[in-house]
Amino acid sequence: MDPVTQAVLGASVGQSYFKKHIVWASFFGALAGMAPDLDYIIRSKTDPLFTLEYHRQITHSLAFIPFGALIVAVLLHFIFKKKSKLSFKSTYLFCFLGYATHGLLDACTNYGTHLLWPFSNAREAWNIVAVIDPLATMPFLILCLLGLKLRKRRYSAIGLSFFIIYIGFGKIQQMRAKNYIEKIAKSRSHTISKMIVKPTAFNNILWRSVYKSGEEFFVDALRVSWSGDITFYAGESVKALDIESKKEIVSNKQFHDLKRFNFFSDEFLFEWKEGEIGDLRYSLVPNEIKPIWSIRFNLQDPLSHVDYWTVRELDQDRKTKVMNMIKGKNLN
């Protein structure tokens, strides 16, 4: 999830458990809560998929928590020992609690987190909260700051309770959306072999659905009100990518990159344009197939890696379309 939410969660866990040293518990917990995302700065100049492959991997796994917390604790203890007057044991405990929250929170989003590394290479993505959701973060942040200012643990406890309830409610919203899509698929005489239902950015009301039936993906959007009322926005369909069909067209190196990208996307790949492969899980407009990120083959330089492209701009018409979906308006 975004760094602010990760920091607030790490700080709040420390606040909730320790009345004494509440400032340092919050500060160290916040820094440790953000620390696993430092893996994002590890990049390759020649391999654009390197960061995608290794972000949210080792540093985010449950098995790495004691070691990650130790690294953070050693650094913070060295820097702040004189000011904090804390024992290393206390510093490590605050860092451990903060660090332990990170991977689990990321798994609640849709990107994919290697929680069980090195025992499993599976990417856990529970798809119940957006990577950025102000409604989840802002009340949590306010209560955390209030608890810090007043030196009262109960505010953080209330904030944690609110946040956990909000995450749990996201699961309820997801199940509502999923059940509705299953009915839609049945009405279309489709048999679902693969499916993802996930919230769109900044809210848990508008959801994106992608399911596979036969050799095609079907993309739709749903507005799921908090009362449970659903407004359905039928979307587009596209043929699923046949990975093996590219084996004789591109070099071995770029075909290997394609397989890496296929794993990262949980096999939700399609050919967006000739030679351009998109990840269908993400689009700025939830019932469209236009991808946020894609790879392009470089046929002129077979020894190079694939190119990686991202598109994050919305024109005014598409912005209006998304806002109307969030409001539950008819698009016709």
Backbone hydrogen bonds in HBPLUS format (Angstrom, degrees):
<---DONOR---> <-ACCEPTOR-->    atom                        ^
c    i                          cat <-CA-CA->   ^        H-A-AA   ^      H-
h    n   atom  resd res      DA  || num        DHA   H-A  angle D-A-AA Bond
n    s   type  num  typ     dist DA aas  dist angle  dist       angle   num
A0002-ASP N   A0131-VAL O   3.12 MM 129  6.05 140.1  2.29 167.4 155.5     1
A0006-GLN N   A0002-ASP O   3.13 MM   4  6.41 163.6  2.16 155.0 160.2     2
A0007-ALA N   A0003-PRO O   2.87 MM   4  6.01 155.5  1.93 148.0 154.3     3
A0008-VAL N   A0004-VAL O   2.91 MM   4  6.15 163.6  1.93 154.4 158.7     4
A0009-LEU N   A0005-THR O   2.93 MM   4  6.05 162.8  1.96 151.6 156.2     5
A0010-GLY N   A0006-GLN O   3.04 MM   4  6.19 164.9  2.07 145.4 149.9     6
A0011-ALA N   A0007-ALA O   2.88 MM   4  6.06 158.3  1.93 150.5 156.8     7
A0012-SER N   A0008-VAL O   2.84 MM   4  5.90 159.9  1.88 148.4 154.2     8
A0013-VAL N   A0009-LEU O   3.11 MM   4  6.26 155.8  2.17 151.5 155.9     9
A0015-GLN N   A0011-ALA O   2.92 MM   4  6.19 160.6  1.96 151.9 158.2    10
A0016-SER N   A0012-SER O   2.89 MM   4  5.95 157.9  1.94 147.0 152.3    11
A0017-TYR N   A0014-GLY O   3.30 MM   3  5.49 137.4  2.50 100.3 110.9    12
A0018-PHE N   A0014-GLY O   3.13 MM   4  6.13 144.2  2.27 152.4 161.0    13
A0025-ALA N   A0021-HIS O   2.83 MM   4  5.99 159.4  1.87 159.8 167.0    14
A0026-SER N   A0022-ILE O   2.99 MM   4  6.02 150.7  2.07 136.7 143.9    15
A0027-PHE N   A0023-VAL O   2.88 MM   4  6.10 164.5  1.90 149.4 154.2    16
A0028-PHE N   A0024-TRP O   2.87 MM   4  5.80 169.5  1.88 148.8 151.8    17
A0029-GLY N   A0025-ALA O   3.00 MM   4  5.73 146.9  2.11 128.4 138.8    18
A0030-ALA N   A0026-SER O   2.86 MM   4  5.94 151.5  1.94 145.2 152.2    19
A0031-LEU N   A0027-PHE O   3.11 MM   4  6.38 166.6  2.13 151.2 154.0    20
A0032-ALA N   A0028-PHE O   2.93 MM   4  6.05 164.7  1.95 150.5 155.3    21
A0033-GLY N   A0029-GLY O   2.84 MM   4  5.85 141.2  1.99 135.6 146.9    22
A0034-MET N   A0030-ALA O   3.18 MM   4  6.47 133.1  2.41 141.0 151.4    23
A0034-MET N   A0031-LEU O   3.24 MM   3  5.34 136.7  2.44  96.6 107.6    24
A0035-ALA N   A0031-LEU O   3.04 MM   4  6.09 134.6  2.26 141.0 153.8    25
A0037-ASP N   A0034-MET O   3.14 MM   3  6.09 152.1  2.22 131.7 137.1    26
A0038-LEU N   A0035-ALA O   2.94 MM   3  5.68 165.0  1.96 130.1 132.2    27
A0039-ASP N   A0036-PRO O   3.34 MM   3  6.35 172.6  2.35 121.7 123.4    28
A0040-TYR N   A0037-ASP O   3.04 MM   3  5.69 167.5  2.05 117.1 121.2    29
A0041-ILE N   A0038-LEU O   3.18 MM   3  5.86 162.5  2.22 117.1 121.2    30
A0042-ILE N   A0039-ASP O   3.23 MM   3  5.57 160.0  2.27 107.4 113.4    31
A0050-PHE N   A0047-ASP O   3.24 MM   3  5.61 165.8  2.26 113.6 117.8    32
A0053-GLU N   A0049-LEU O   2.96 MM   4  6.11 153.1  2.03 152.4 159.8    33
A0054-TYR N   A0050-PHE O   3.05 MM   4  6.29 149.3  2.15 149.0 156.7    34
A0055-HIS N   A0051-THR O   2.78 MM   4  5.49 145.7  1.89 152.8 156.4    35
A0114-HIS N   A0056-ARG O   2.92 MM  58  6.14 178.8  1.92 170.7 170.8    36
A0060-HIS N   A0057-GLN O   3.03 MM   3  5.41 145.2  2.15 111.5 122.1    37
A0061-SER N   A0058-ILE O   3.24 MM   3  5.51 165.2  2.27 111.1 115.6    38
A0064-PHE N   A0061-SER O   3.22 MM   3  5.40 140.8  2.39  99.5 109.8    39
A0062-LEU N   A0115-LEU O   2.88 MM  53  5.52 166.7  1.90 144.8 144.3    40
A0065-ILE N   A0062-LEU O   3.29 MM   3  5.49 158.1  2.34 105.4 111.7    41
A0067-PHE N   A0064-PHE O   3.05 MM   3  5.37 118.7  2.44 108.0 123.2    42
A0068-GLY N   A0064-PHE O   2.75 MM   4  5.84 169.3  1.76 171.2 174.8    43
A0069-ALA N   A0065-ILE O   2.89 MM   4  5.87 166.8  1.90 154.5 158.3    44
A0070-LEU N   A0066-PRO O   3.11 MM   4  6.12 142.4  2.26 126.9 137.0    45
A0071-ILE N   A0067-PHE O   3.01 MM   4  6.30 156.8  2.06 149.4 154.2    46
A0072-VAL N   A0068-GLY O   3.13 MM   4  6.41 166.9  2.15 152.0 154.8    47
A0073-ALA N   A0069-ALA O   2.81 MM   4  5.92 159.7  1.85 147.6 154.2    48
A0074-VAL N   A0070-LEU O   2.90 MM   4  6.03 163.3  1.92 152.1 155.6    49
A0075-LEU N   A0071-ILE O   3.23 MM   4  6.42 162.9  2.26 145.9 150.2    50
A0076-LEU N   A0072-VAL O   2.91 MM   4  6.14 169.7  1.92 157.5 160.4    51
A0077-HIS N   A0073-ALA O   2.79 MM   4  5.77 158.7  1.83 149.8 156.3    52
A0078-PHE N   A0074-VAL O   3.10 MM   4  6.14 152.9  2.17 139.6 146.5    53
A0079-ILE N   A0075-LEU O   3.12 MM   4  6.38 151.7  2.21 144.1 151.7    54
A0080-PHE N   A0076-LEU O   2.79 MM   4  5.80 168.2  1.81 155.5 158.9    55
A0081-LYS N   A0077-HIS O   3.00 MM   4  4.96 122.2  2.34 135.7 137.3    56
A0084-SER N   A0080-PHE O   2.82 MM   4  5.79 172.0  1.83 166.4 169.2    57
A0085-LYS N   A0081-LYS O   2.92 MM   4  5.52 152.0  2.00 138.9 146.9    58
A0091-THR N   A0087-SER O   3.11 MM   4  6.45 166.0  2.13 153.8 157.5    59
A0092-TYR N   A0088-PHE O   2.81 MM   4  5.97 164.3  1.83 153.2 157.5    60
A0093-LEU N   A0089-LYS O   2.98 MM   4  6.17 154.7  2.05 143.7 150.7    61
A0094-PHE N   A0090-SER O   3.01 MM   4  6.29 164.5  2.04 156.1 158.8    62
A0095-CYS N   A0091-THR O   3.01 MM   4  6.22 160.4  2.05 149.5 155.4    63
A0096-PHE N   A0092-TYR O   2.72 MM   4  5.85 151.9  1.79 149.5 158.2    64
A0097-LEU N   A0093-LEU O   3.06 MM   4  6.27 164.6  2.08 151.7 154.1    65
A0098-GLY N   A0094-PHE O   3.14 MM   4  6.34 160.9  2.18 144.4 149.8    66
A0099-TYR N   A0095-CYS O   2.81 MM   4  5.88 169.4  1.82 153.4 157.0    67
A0100-ALA N   A0096-PHE O   2.94 MM   4  5.94 154.6  2.00 147.0 153.7    68
A0101-THR N   A0098-GLY O   3.28 MM   3  5.69 150.2  2.37 107.0 114.8    69
A0102-HIS N   A0099-TYR O   3.22 MM   3  5.72 148.6  2.33 113.0 120.5    70
A0105-LEU N   A0101-THR O   3.11 MM   4  6.20 156.4  2.17 151.7 158.4    71
A0106-ASP N   A0102-HIS O   2.98 MM   4  6.27 163.5  2.01 157.3 162.1    72
A0107-ALA N   A0103-GLY O   2.96 MM   4  6.16 147.2  2.07 145.3 154.1    73
A0108-CYS N   A0105-LEU O   3.04 MM   3  5.32 144.6  2.17 104.1 114.6    74
A0109-THR N   A0106-ASP O   3.01 MM   3  5.46 159.5  2.05 112.6 119.2    75
A0126-TRP N   A0107-ALA O   2.73 MM  19  5.91 174.6  1.73 173.8 175.6    76
A0128-ILE N   A0108-CYS O   2.87 MM  20  5.60 157.2  1.92 154.3 161.5    77
A0129-VAL N   A0108-CYS O   3.23 MM  21  6.04 133.1  2.46 147.0 145.8    78
A0127-ASN N   A0109-THR O   3.08 MM  18  4.76 160.2  2.13 127.1 120.8    79
A0113-THR N   A0124-GLU O   2.90 MM  11  4.94 145.3  2.02 118.6 128.7    80
A0115-LEU N   A0113-THR O   2.88 MM   2  5.57 135.5  2.08 105.6  92.2    81
A0124-GLU N   A0113-THR O   2.77 MM  11  4.94 158.7  1.82 140.4 134.3    82
A0117-TRP N   A0114-HIS O   3.41 MM   3  5.52 170.2  2.42 107.5 109.9    83
A0119-PHE N   A0116-LEU O   2.80 MM   3  5.67 127.2  2.08 144.2 146.5    84
A0120-SER N   A0116-LEU O   3.06 MM   4  5.26 136.1  2.26 113.2 120.6    85
A0202-PHE N   A0132-ILE O   2.79 MM  70  5.35 142.9  1.92 175.5 172.0    86
A0136-ALA N   A0133-ASP O   2.99 MM   3  5.53 138.7  2.17 113.6 124.5    87
A0137-THR N   A0133-ASP O   3.12 MM   4  6.38 155.2  2.18 148.6 156.3    88
A0138-MET N   A0134-PRO O   2.79 MM   4  5.53 168.2  1.81 150.6 154.2    89
A0141-LEU N   A0137-THR O   2.77 MM   4  5.95 154.6  1.84 157.8 166.0    90
A0142-ILE N   A0138-MET O   2.96 MM   4  6.17 166.2  1.98 158.6 161.3    91
A0143-LEU N   A0139-PRO O   3.07 MM   4  6.21 164.3  2.09 147.6 151.5    92
A0144-CYS N   A0140-PHE O   3.01 MM   4  6.14 149.4  2.11 141.8 150.7    93
A0145-LEU N   A0141-LEU O   2.95 MM   4  6.19 164.0  1.97 155.5 158.8    94
A0146-LEU N   A0142-ILE O   2.92 MM   4  6.08 151.7  2.00 144.4 153.0    95
A0147-GLY N   A0143-LEU O   2.96 MM   4  6.09 157.3  2.01 143.1 148.6    96
A0148-LEU N   A0144-CYS O   3.02 MM   4  6.26 149.3  2.12 142.9 151.6    97
A0149-LYS N   A0145-LEU O   2.89 MM   4  6.10 158.3  1.94 147.3 152.9    98
A0150-LEU N   A0146-LEU O   2.96 MM   4  6.09 166.2  1.98 152.4 155.9    99
A0151-ARG N   A0147-GLY O   2.82 MM   4  5.42 114.1  2.26 130.0 144.2   100
A0152-LYS N   A0147-GLY O   3.01 MM   5  4.83 142.9  2.15 129.9 139.4   101
A0157-ALA N   A0153-ARG O   3.06 MM   4  6.36 156.2  2.11 151.9 159.5   102
A0158-ILE N   A0154-ARG O   2.86 MM   4  6.08 152.9  1.94 145.4 152.1   103
A0159-GLY N   A0155-TYR O   2.89 MM   4  6.14 157.6  1.94 144.2 150.9   104
A0160-LEU N   A0156-SER O   2.77 MM   4  6.00 160.9  1.81 152.6 157.1   105
A0161-SER N   A0157-ALA O   2.95 MM   4  6.11 157.6  2.00 143.3 149.8   106
A0162-PHE N   A0158-ILE O   2.85 MM   4  6.12 160.3  1.89 151.9 157.2   107
A0163-PHE N   A0159-GLY O   2.92 MM   4  6.12 163.2  1.95 150.1 154.6   108
A0164-ILE N   A0160-LEU O   2.92 MM   4  6.11 165.1  1.94 153.9 157.3   109
A0165-ILE N   A0161-SER O   2.97 MM   4  6.12 159.6  2.01 148.0 154.0   110
A0166-TYR N   A0162-PHE O   2.86 MM   4  6.10 155.0  1.93 150.0 157.5   111
A0167-ILE N   A0163-PHE O   2.94 MM   4  6.22 159.3  1.98 151.2 156.2   112
A0168-GLY N   A0164-ILE O   2.90 MM   4  6.13 159.2  1.94 147.1 153.3   113
A0169-PHE N   A0165-ILE O   2.79 MM   4  6.02 149.1  1.88 147.0 156.0   114
A0170-GLY N   A0166-TYR O   2.97 MM   4  6.26 139.9  2.14 140.2 151.0   115
A0170-GLY N   A0167-ILE O   3.08 MM   3  5.02 122.9  2.42  91.9 106.7   116
A0171-LYS N   A0167-ILE O   3.29 MM   4  6.75 140.1  2.46 140.8 150.3   117
A0171-LYS N   A0168-GLY O   3.10 MM   3  5.21 126.6  2.40  96.1 109.2   118
A0172-ILE N   A0168-GLY O   3.26 MM   4  6.72 148.5  2.37 141.2 149.4   119
A0173-GLN N   A0169-PHE O   2.91 MM   4  6.26 158.5  1.95 151.7 157.3   120
A0174-GLN N   A0170-GLY O   2.88 MM   4  6.10 153.8  1.95 144.1 151.6   121
A0175-MET N   A0171-LYS O   2.98 MM   4  6.23 158.3  2.03 147.9 152.8   122
A0176-ARG N   A0172-ILE O   3.01 MM   4  6.30 154.2  2.08 148.9 156.0   123
A0177-ALA N   A0173-GLN O   3.01 MM   4  6.30 163.0  2.04 150.7 154.8   124
A0178-LYS N   A0174-GLN O   2.81 MM   4  6.02 163.2  1.84 154.2 159.5   125
A0179-ASN N   A0175-MET O   2.91 MM   4  5.97 165.9  1.93 148.1 151.8   126
A0180-TYR N   A0176-ARG O   3.13 MM   4  6.29 153.5  2.20 143.2 150.3   127
A0181-ILE N   A0177-ALA O   2.99 MM   4  6.25 160.9  2.02 152.5 157.5   128
A0182-GLU N   A0178-LYS O   2.98 MM   4  6.20 155.7  2.04 150.9 157.5   129
A0183-LYS N   A0179-ASN O   3.23 MM   4  6.51 146.2  2.35 138.0 146.0   130
A0183-LYS N   A0180-TYR O   3.10 MM   3  5.19 121.9  2.45  96.0 110.3   131
A0184-ILE N   A0180-TYR O   2.96 MM   4  6.34 151.6  2.05 146.5 155.2   132
A0185-ALA N   A0181-ILE O   2.80 MM   4  6.07 163.7  1.82 157.5 160.8   133
A0186-LYS N   A0182-GLU O   3.06 MM   4  6.22 153.6  2.13 137.9 145.0   134
A0187-SER N   A0183-LYS O   2.96 MM   4  6.23 152.9  2.03 146.5 153.6   135
A0188-ARG N   A0184-ILE O   3.06 MM   4  6.38 131.7  2.30 141.7 154.9   136
A0188-ARG N   A0185-ALA O   3.10 MM   3  5.06 132.8  2.33  94.1 107.2   137
A0190-HIS N   A0185-ALA O   2.86 MM   5  5.07 169.5  1.87 153.8 151.2   138
A0189-SER N   A0186-LYS O   3.00 MM   3  4.93 158.7  2.05 104.4 110.1   139
A0193-SER N   A0212-LYS O   2.86 MM  19  5.62 169.2  1.87 162.0 165.4   140
A0212-LYS N   A0194-LYS O   2.72 MM  18  5.07 154.8  1.79 149.2 153.4   141
A0196-ILE N   A0210-VAL O   2.83 MM  14  5.36 146.8  1.94 152.4 162.9   142
A0210-VAL N   A0196-ILE O   2.91 MM  14  5.36 161.4  1.95 159.3 164.2   143
A0198-LYS N   A0208-ARG O   2.95 MM  10  5.42 161.8  1.98 154.3 158.8   144
A0208-ARG N   A0198-LYS O   2.80 MM  10  5.42 167.3  1.81 166.9 167.1   145
A0200-THR N   A0206-LEU O   2.91 MM   6  5.83 154.1  1.98 169.8 161.2   146
A0224-VAL N   A0205-ILE O   2.70 MM  19  5.05 166.7  1.72 157.2 154.0   147
A0207-TRP N   A0222-LEU O   2.78 MM  15  5.22 168.4  1.79 158.8 162.9   148
A0222-LEU N   A0207-TRP O   3.00 MM  15  5.22 154.7  2.07 142.5 148.2   149
A0209-SER N   A0220-ASP O   2.90 MM  11  5.20 170.3  1.91 154.6 152.1   150
A0220-ASP N   A0209-SER O   2.96 MM  11  5.20 159.9  2.00 145.1 151.0   151
A0211-TYR N   A0218-PHE O   3.08 MM   7  5.43 158.2  2.13 144.0 150.1   152
A0218-PHE N   A0211-TYR O   2.79 MM   7  5.43 156.2  1.85 157.8 166.2   153
A0213-SER N   A0216-GLU O   2.92 MM   3  5.60 158.2  1.97 161.3 168.2   154
A0216-GLU N   A0213-SER O   3.17 MM   3  5.60 168.1  2.19 130.3 132.1   155
A0240-ALA N   A0215-GLU O   2.81 MM  25  5.63 170.5  1.82 145.4 148.7   156
A0217-PHE N   A0238-VAL O   2.75 MM  21  5.38 172.3  1.75 168.3 168.9   157
A0238-VAL N   A0217-PHE O   2.98 MM  21  5.38 151.5  2.06 144.8 152.5   158
A0219-VAL N   A0236-GLU O   2.79 MM  17  5.33 171.6  1.79 176.1 178.6   159
A0221-ALA N   A0233-TYR O   2.98 MM  12  5.00 162.1  2.01 144.6 149.5   160
A0233-TYR N   A0221-ALA O   2.79 MM  12  5.00 163.7  1.82 159.1 153.3   161
A0223-ARG N   A0231-THR O   2.80 MM   8  4.99 165.3  1.82 149.2 154.5   162
A0231-THR N   A0223-ARG O   2.91 MM   8  4.99 154.9  1.98 138.5 146.9   163
A0225-SER N   A0229-ASP O   2.84 MM   4  5.25 162.1  1.87 167.3 164.6   164
A0228-GLY N   A0225-SER O   2.88 MM   3  5.16 153.1  1.95 107.4 116.4   165
A0241-LEU N   A0269-LEU O   3.05 MM  28  5.61 166.2  2.07 137.5 134.5   166
A0245-SER N   A0242-ASP O   3.05 MM   3  5.53 142.8  2.19 111.1 121.6   167
A0246-LYS N   A0243-ILE O   3.08 MM   3  5.84 164.9  2.10 121.9 126.5   168
A0247-LYS N   A0244-GLU O   3.13 MM   3  5.24 160.6  2.16 106.7 112.9   169
A0249-ILE N   A0246-LYS O   3.16 MM   3  5.14 146.8  2.27  99.8 109.7   170
A0250-VAL N   A0246-LYS O   3.22 MM   4  6.24 162.8  2.25 161.4 159.8   171
A0255-PHE N   A0251-SER O   2.84 MM   4  6.04 148.4  1.94 150.8 160.8   172
A0256-HIS N   A0252-ASN O   2.93 MM   4  6.08 149.1  2.02 141.6 149.4   173
A0257-ASP N   A0253-LYS O   3.05 MM   4  6.40 148.0  2.16 139.0 148.1   174
A0258-LEU N   A0254-GLN O   2.95 MM   4  6.20 148.2  2.05 138.2 146.6   175
A0259-LYS N   A0255-PHE O   3.06 MM   4  6.41 151.3  2.14 144.0 150.9   176
A0260-ARG N   A0256-HIS O   2.97 MM   4  6.30 148.2  2.07 145.3 154.4   177
A0261-PHE N   A0257-ASP O   2.87 MM   4  6.16 159.1  1.92 153.0 158.4   178
A0262-ASN N   A0258-LEU O   2.84 MM   4  6.05 144.5  1.97 142.8 153.5   179
A0263-PHE N   A0259-LYS O   3.03 MM   4  6.25 149.4  2.12 141.1 147.9   180
A0264-PHE N   A0260-ARG O   2.98 MM   4  6.27 162.5  2.01 149.5 154.3   181
A0265-SER N   A0261-PHE O   2.97 MM   4  6.10 151.3  2.05 143.0 150.1   182
A0267-GLU N   A0262-ASN O   2.83 MM   5  4.88 159.2  1.88 161.6 159.9   183
A0266-ASP N   A0263-PHE O   3.12 MM   3  5.11 161.4  2.16 106.1 110.8   184
A0268-PHE N   A0265-SER O   3.20 MM   3  5.54 150.2  2.29 107.9 115.6   185
A0280-LEU N   A0268-PHE O   2.82 MM  12  5.45 164.7  1.84 172.5 171.6   186
A0270-PHE N   A0278-GLY O   3.21 MM   8  5.55 146.6  2.33 145.2 152.9   187
A0278-GLY N   A0270-PHE O   2.87 MM   8  5.55 155.6  1.93 164.5 169.8   188
A0272-TRP N   A0276-GLU O   2.91 MM   4  5.71 127.2  2.19 146.1 161.1   189
A0273-LYS N   A0276-GLU O   3.41 MM   3  4.98 162.6  2.45 128.3 133.3   190
A0276-GLU N   A0273-LYS O   2.85 MM   3  4.98 167.2  1.87 130.4 129.6   191
A0297-PHE N   A0275-GLY O   3.13 MM  22  5.71 159.4  2.18 158.2 164.6   192
A0277-ILE N   A0295-ILE O   2.81 MM  18  5.29 153.1  1.89 155.1 161.7   193
A0295-ILE N   A0277-ILE O   2.85 MM  18  5.29 154.5  1.92 147.5 153.9   194
A0279-ASP N   A0293-TRP O   3.37 MM  14  6.36 163.3  2.40 166.8 162.1   195
A0288-GLU N   A0285-VAL O   3.06 MM   3  5.58 160.7  2.09 131.2 130.3   196
A0311-VAL N   A0292-ILE O   2.64 MM  19  5.00 153.0  1.71 151.1 158.1   197
A0294-SER N   A0309-TRP O   2.93 MM  15  5.31 151.9  2.01 146.7 153.3   198
A0309-TRP N   A0294-SER O   2.84 MM  15  5.31 173.6  1.85 158.3 159.6   199
A0296-ARG N   A0307-ASP O   2.86 MM  11  5.04 152.1  1.94 135.3 141.9   200
A0307-ASP N   A0296-ARG O   2.91 MM  11  5.04 165.6  1.93 154.9 153.9   201
A0301-ASP N   A0298-ASN O   3.26 MM   3  5.63 147.2  2.38 104.5 113.1   202
A0304-SER N   A0301-ASP O   3.01 MM   3  5.67 166.9  2.03 123.4 127.6   203
A0319-LYS N   A0315-ASP O   2.99 MM   4  6.26 153.1  2.06 153.7 162.4   204
A0320-THR N   A0316-GLN O   2.92 MM   4  6.12 161.1  1.96 150.8 155.4   205
A0321-LYS N   A0317-ASP O   3.00 MM   4  6.22 148.4  2.10 138.6 147.7   206
A0322-VAL N   A0318-ARG O   3.03 MM   4  6.27 159.6  2.07 147.1 150.9   207
A0323-MET N   A0319-LYS O   2.99 MM   4  6.26 165.9  2.01 153.9 157.7   208
A0324-ASN N   A0320-THR O   2.92 MM   4  6.08 155.8  1.97 148.4 154.9   209
A0325-MET N   A0321-LYS O   3.04 MM   4  6.32 145.6  2.16 142.6 152.0   210
A0325-MET N   A0322-VAL O   3.10 MM   3  5.07 120.0  2.48  93.5 108.5   211
A0326-ILE N   A0322-VAL O   2.97 MM   4  6.33 158.4  2.02 152.4 158.0   212
A0327-LYS N   A0323-MET O   3.01 MM   4  6.25 147.8  2.12 143.3 152.2   213
A0328-GLY N   A0324-ASN O   2.99 MM   4  6.08 111.9  2.47 130.1 146.3   214
A0329-LYS N   A0324-ASN O   2.81 MM   5  5.14 158.0  1.86 159.4 156.7   215
A0328-GLY N   A0325-MET O   2.96 MM   3  4.91 145.7  2.08  97.9 108.9   216
